Amino acid sequence: MSCIVYVTGAVGTGKTTLCMNLLSPLRISGYTVDYISSDDIRGDLNDFSFSKESIELQNKLLIQKALESTAQIVFVDTWVYISELQYDYLIWVDTRALGSRALDTLYIAPSKYDLRVRNWNSRYIDCIYNLLTHHDNKNSYNGLVGSR
């Protein structure tokens, strides 16, 4: 069974960058890793409308792909909250103020999360890597860890 890492945040906060910075180190360490993003799903569907129906279909496909993955670690990268997604870790990338982009009005910040990335530094990448490889536990990161 895969470890599902749900990475959420408003558009342009660095969700994809965070995931990309973790893929190679995890693979080099011998883990099988999948990356599934709402951007890729929208591209596959050729649907960039952001309508309620479109978002619901994207969410359904994200969940399906995550559950079908045989990788040890699966990153699910999306700005839309998916209440139906069963995950092991929720990472909230919260690196910019909301209100400057049109889609910000649709974004719902999580009320509970495992880690909240507020700015970019290698400490976050190291923290997440260590959590995923079980070198540390959630309680090791004062100020970074949320509650759920």
N, C-alpha and C positions, 0 to 999 in steps of 0.2 A: 504494500500500500504506500502511495506517495505521501510525502510531506507537502501540503499545499500552503504556499506563501502568497497571501492576498495582499497586493500592493495597491493602495488607493491614494488619491490626492487630486486636487483640481488640475485642470489642463495646464501644462507648462511648469509643473512643480519639480519635475525630475524623476518621475517614477521609472521611466524607461532607462534613464541614465543609471539609476541605482541598480536596477536588474542587470544591465549590461556589465556593470562593474563587479558583479558577483558571479556571473556565469562562468567565466574563464577560471578563476581561482577554484571554484567548486569542481569543475571538470578536471582540472589539473590534479586535484586531490583525489580523483577517482570516482566522484559522484556522477550519476546520470542526471541530467537537468533538462527540463523543458521550459520554454518561455511562451506564454500565450497572452496576447494583448488584444484589447478592444480595437486598437488601430488596425491590426492585421485582420480581425474579423470583419470590420467595416470594409476594408479593401477587398476581402474575399467575396463579400456580398455586393460590392460596388454600391453601397448605400451609405451616404454621408448626410442624411437628412436630420438625424438626431430627434426624430419623432418618438413618441412614447412607444409605438409598435416596434420601431427599429431598435430602440434600446432594449426592449424586452427580448427580441429575437437575438440580439448580440449577447445578452446575459445568458440566455438559454444555451447558446453555442459555447460560450466560455466555460460554463459549468460542465457541459458534456465533454469538451476537450480535456478539461482538468481531470475529470473522473476516468476518462479512457486512457490517460497517460500511464505508461509503465515506468516512467523515470522515478528516481528516488526523491527528487525535489522538483516541484512544479511552481513556477512563478506565474501568477495571474495578475496582469497589469491592466487596471481599468480605473477610470475616474468616476464610474457609476457604482453606487452602493448595491451590492447583490446580497440580499438577506438570505437567499436560498443556498448560497455557497458555504459548504462546510470546509473550514480551513484550520490549519494548525497554528499559523501566525498571521496577524493582520498588521501590516506596516503602513502607517499614515505618513505620507510625504507632504509636509506642510511648510514649504519653504518660501511662500510669497503671500502677500495680502490679497484677499479676494476682492472682486469688484472691477478689476481692470479688463476682464475678458467677457465676451458675450455668454459663454457657457458657464461662467461662475454662478449664475442664478440657478442653474440646474444641479449644482454640486451639493451633496449632503455630506458633511464631515462625520466621521464615525464617532459615536459617543464612547465606544470602548475599543481599545487597540492594544497591541503588545508593544509596539515601538512607534514613536513619533519623531520623524526626522524634521528638524526645524531649520537646519542650515547644513551646508555641505562641508564635511571634512572626513578624513579617513577613519575617524573614530566610529562613525556609523557603519561603514562598510565592514570594518573589523568586528564590530559588535554583532552584526547580522550574520556574518560568516561563522563566528564562534557559536552563536545560538543554533544555527542550522547544522553544524557539525558536532553539536553536543559537547563542546568544550566548556561552555558556560550555561548558566540558566538565566531566566528572565530577571531574577532578583539581583543580578550582578551589575545592573546598569541604572544607577540612581539618576533621575532626571530624564532618562530616555524611555523608560518603560511606563506603559499605561496600565490600565486595568480592564478586565472583562470578566 
